[in-house]
Amino acid sequence: MARLVRDSRLESREARLRLKMRQEPYWRLISEGIHLGYYRGNRGGMWHARVRSSDNKRYVKSALAQADDYTDANGKSVLSFSQAQEQARKFASKLYRSDDLEDNKPYTVTSAINDYLADFKANGKKSLYATETQINAHILPPFGEKVISTLTFKQLSAWKNKLATTDKRVRSSKKLNRAQKYISDEDNDEDYQRRRRATANRIITILKAILNHAFNTNRVQSSEVWQKLKPFKNVLEPKIRFLSETETTRLLNACVSDFRLLIRGALLTGARYGELTTLKVGDYSSDNNTVFIHQSKSGKPRHIPLNKEGINFFEQLTAGKKSQEFMFTRSDGKQWKKNYQVRPLEAACNAAKIIPSINFHILRHTYGSALAMKGVPLQVIAAVLGHSDTRVTHKHYAHLMPSYIADVIKEHLPDFGKTEKSNLIKITA
């Protein structure tokens, strides 16, 4: 076993916590060509290794694990000073055996994006196209060639503010190589500004996910710069919109026949557009009277129970079809694809005099709102909508349940004894 190196600055947590925070770790030579480093952050420290390459021209660095500043060492994710020395030597040994110094090249944002998207695809996440679109439009142009370790908070903050003041991009054909156009809001009112800040927050989340992936895979030493970048506040959506029964009737009557089926399916299940358009005939169970969603936004499958009208609808929709056929198809027999719903829904809204026009997701809110107003518990609504927990459900639908909550309290709260009669009489003006 290699000799344990002593260092009064690093070997105790008390001594480490007295060190000043700085951008570069505190390095200690533990063997020839091998340094152990301690980086102190706001939430405790991290151990790092720095190994001189076999050609003696450069160093290869790697984050090892958390230091045992606030948590006892476990030899894996949290290391003591002695354990960190052992892990640094193991890292050096592995590096020397492989003689692979590729990791020592400057790690750019473009490289981080490629690694992040590869992991994104491997995990089968749903929003790959939308994520790539945002990356190509807003992250690659300003940051692609920059080395992550050179990013500054000033750069990120300026980029964040620019995102919030940039007008909405116009959707155009991917086949046409045209300059990007933007929609400018003439009024530039408060709600428009809120929506731009909300969009900026979503893009910031993507960038931070990319950079965090780089940090968690030991490609960069510190995440402190982008952890300081905070999202815009007070950008939550206003009160959730939903359609009344009269409006849904007008909307259905205004739809062309193939699209009407899709709209009706959404209203009877609360399923998302992408969930409905990938349903197969075999996903409807006439035995259980449910529709099975294989993979939702949360990544979890779910069964959606149907009411009497829903059962009749899906019985007719699936009659005479093979189990592997798509349940909802266009009039030409082809599958509904991404964004195919936008124009027919806008046309139907115009014909039905639903102003302003809705997007497809409002049908999902209409389903959830209808259940909430009938007193269905939020846990049930969350389960049928596929929410991972009740926080989102509560935010969207709890305000629709005051009468139900009042009725439940009146029925179940005990009396705690009878109120004594009083001779006092209330005087009313």
VENMO-V204987 format. One record per pair of residues at least 24 apart in sequence whose C-alpha atoms are under 8 Angstrom apart, sorted by the first residue. I is the first residue (numbers start at 1). GAP is how many residues later the second one is. D is the distance in whole Angstrom. If there is no record, write none. Layout:
i=I gap=GAP d=D
i=I gap=GAP d=D
//
This chain:
i=4 gap=26 d=8
i=4 gap=78 d=7
i=4 gap=81 d=8
i=5 gap=25 d=6
i=10 gap=28 d=7
i=10 gap=71 d=7
i=11 gap=69 d=8
i=11 gap=70 d=5
i=11 gap=71 d=8
i=12 gap=69 d=8
i=13 gap=55 d=7
i=13 gap=56 d=5
i=14 gap=55 d=8
i=16 gap=24 d=8
i=16 gap=53 d=8
i=17 gap=52 d=7
i=30 gap=55 d=7
i=34 gap=54 d=7
i=34 gap=55 d=7
i=34 gap=58 d=7
i=35 gap=53 d=8
i=36 gap=48 d=7
i=36 gap=49 d=6
i=36 gap=52 d=6
i=38 gap=29 d=8
i=41 gap=183 d=7
i=44 gap=25 d=6
i=44 gap=26 d=7
i=45 gap=24 d=7
i=47 gap=32 d=8
i=47 gap=37 d=7
i=48 gap=40 d=8
i=48 gap=173 d=7
i=49 gap=39 d=5
i=49 gap=42 d=8
i=50 gap=38 d=8
i=51 gap=41 d=6
i=53 gap=48 d=7
i=54 gap=42 d=7
i=54 gap=45 d=7
i=58 gap=46 d=8
i=59 gap=45 d=7
i=60 gap=41 d=7
i=60 gap=43 d=7
i=60 gap=44 d=5
i=61 gap=43 d=7
i=61 gap=160 d=8
i=62 gap=156 d=5
i=62 gap=157 d=7
i=62 gap=158 d=7
i=62 gap=159 d=7
i=63 gap=155 d=5
i=63 gap=156 d=8
i=63 gap=157 d=8
i=63 gap=158 d=6
i=64 gap=24 d=7
i=64 gap=154 d=8
i=103 gap=116 d=7
i=106 gap=41 d=6
i=107 gap=40 d=6
i=107 gap=41 d=6
i=107 gap=42 d=8
i=107 gap=112 d=7
i=107 gap=113 d=8
i=108 gap=36 d=7
i=108 gap=37 d=6
i=108 gap=38 d=5
i=108 gap=39 d=4
i=108 gap=40 d=5
i=109 gap=31 d=8
i=109 gap=34 d=6
i=109 gap=35 d=5
i=109 gap=36 d=6
i=109 gap=37 d=6
i=109 gap=38 d=6
i=109 gap=39 d=6
i=109 gap=102 d=8
i=110 gap=30 d=7
i=110 gap=33 d=8
i=110 gap=34 d=5
i=110 gap=35 d=6
i=110 gap=36 d=8
i=112 gap=98 d=6
i=112 gap=99 d=7
i=112 gap=101 d=8
i=112 gap=102 d=6
i=113 gap=97 d=6
i=115 gap=99 d=8
i=116 gap=94 d=6
i=116 gap=97 d=6
i=116 gap=98 d=8
i=125 gap=174 d=8
i=126 gap=171 d=7
i=131 gap=75 d=7
i=134 gap=69 d=7
i=135 gap=68 d=8
i=135 gap=71 d=8
i=135 gap=72 d=8
i=138 gap=65 d=8
i=139 gap=68 d=7
i=148 gap=63 d=8
i=148 gap=72 d=7
i=149 gap=71 d=7
i=149 gap=72 d=8
i=149 gap=73 d=8
i=151 gap=74 d=7
i=152 gap=73 d=6
i=153 gap=72 d=6
i=153 gap=73 d=7
i=153 gap=75 d=7
i=153 gap=76 d=7
i=156 gap=70 d=7
i=156 gap=73 d=7
i=157 gap=72 d=7
i=160 gap=40 d=7
i=160 gap=44 d=7
i=163 gap=33 d=8
i=163 gap=34 d=8
i=163 gap=37 d=5
i=164 gap=29 d=7
i=164 gap=32 d=5
i=164 gap=33 d=5
i=164 gap=35 d=8
i=164 gap=36 d=6
i=165 gap=28 d=8
i=165 gap=31 d=7
i=165 gap=32 d=8
i=166 gap=30 d=8
i=167 gap=29 d=8
i=168 gap=28 d=8
i=194 gap=40 d=8
i=194 gap=41 d=5
i=195 gap=40 d=7
i=197 gap=35 d=6
i=197 gap=38 d=6
i=198 gap=34 d=7
i=198 gap=37 d=5
i=198 gap=38 d=7
i=200 gap=32 d=8
i=201 gap=30 d=5
i=201 gap=31 d=6
i=204 gap=27 d=7
i=239 gap=157 d=8
i=240 gap=125 d=7
i=240 gap=156 d=6
i=241 gap=121 d=7
i=241 gap=124 d=7
i=241 gap=125 d=8
i=242 gap=120 d=6
i=242 gap=121 d=7
i=242 gap=123 d=6
i=242 gap=124 d=5
i=242 gap=127 d=7
i=243 gap=119 d=8
i=243 gap=120 d=7
i=243 gap=123 d=6
i=244 gap=122 d=8
i=247 gap=105 d=8
i=247 gap=107 d=7
i=250 gap=102 d=5
i=251 gap=97 d=6
i=251 gap=98 d=6
i=251 gap=100 d=8
i=251 gap=101 d=5
i=251 gap=103 d=8
i=253 gap=99 d=8
i=254 gap=94 d=5
i=254 gap=95 d=8
i=254 gap=97 d=6
i=254 gap=98 d=6
i=255 gap=89 d=8
i=255 gap=90 d=8
i=255 gap=93 d=5
i=258 gap=71 d=7
i=258 gap=72 d=6
i=258 gap=73 d=6
i=259 gap=71 d=7
i=259 gap=85 d=7
i=261 gap=67 d=7
i=262 gap=66 d=6
i=263 gap=100 d=8
i=266 gap=97 d=6
i=266 gap=98 d=7
i=267 gap=96 d=6
i=267 gap=97 d=7
i=267 gap=99 d=7
i=267 gap=100 d=6
i=268 gap=38 d=7
i=268 gap=39 d=8
i=268 gap=42 d=6
i=268 gap=99 d=7
i=269 gap=35 d=7
i=269 gap=36 d=8
i=269 gap=37 d=7
i=269 gap=41 d=8
i=269 gap=95 d=8
i=269 gap=98 d=7
i=270 gap=93 d=7
i=270 gap=94 d=4
i=270 gap=95 d=7
i=270 gap=96 d=8
i=270 gap=97 d=5
i=270 gap=98 d=7
i=270 gap=114 d=8
i=270 gap=115 d=6
i=271 gap=93 d=6
i=271 gap=114 d=7
i=272 gap=88 d=8
i=272 gap=89 d=7
i=272 gap=92 d=7
i=273 gap=87 d=7
i=273 gap=88 d=7
i=274 gap=64 d=7
i=276 gap=52 d=7
i=277 gap=49 d=8
i=277 gap=50 d=8
i=277 gap=51 d=6
i=277 gap=52 d=8
i=277 gap=58 d=7
i=277 gap=59 d=6
i=277 gap=60 d=7
i=278 gap=48 d=7
i=278 gap=49 d=8
i=279 gap=47 d=6
i=279 gap=48 d=6
i=279 gap=49 d=7
i=280 gap=43 d=6
i=280 gap=44 d=6
i=280 gap=45 d=5
i=280 gap=46 d=4
i=280 gap=47 d=5
i=281 gap=37 d=6
i=281 gap=40 d=7
i=281 gap=41 d=7
i=281 gap=42 d=5
i=281 gap=43 d=6
i=281 gap=44 d=6
i=281 gap=45 d=6
i=281 gap=46 d=5
i=282 gap=40 d=8
i=282 gap=41 d=4
i=282 gap=42 d=6
i=283 gap=40 d=8
i=284 gap=30 d=7
i=284 gap=34 d=8
i=286 gap=25 d=8
i=286 gap=29 d=7
i=296 gap=90 d=7
i=297 gap=89 d=8
i=298 gap=88 d=7
i=298 gap=89 d=7
i=298 gap=90 d=6
i=300 gap=86 d=7
i=301 gap=85 d=8
i=302 gap=81 d=8
i=302 gap=82 d=7
i=302 gap=84 d=7
i=303 gap=81 d=7
i=304 gap=80 d=6
i=305 gap=79 d=8
i=368 gap=29 d=7
i=369 gap=28 d=6
i=369 gap=31 d=7
i=372 gap=25 d=6
i=372 gap=26 d=7
i=372 gap=28 d=6
i=372 gap=29 d=6
i=373 gap=27 d=6
i=373 gap=28 d=6
i=373 gap=31 d=8
i=374 gap=27 d=8
i=374 gap=30 d=8
i=375 gap=26 d=6
i=375 gap=29 d=5
i=375 gap=30 d=8
//
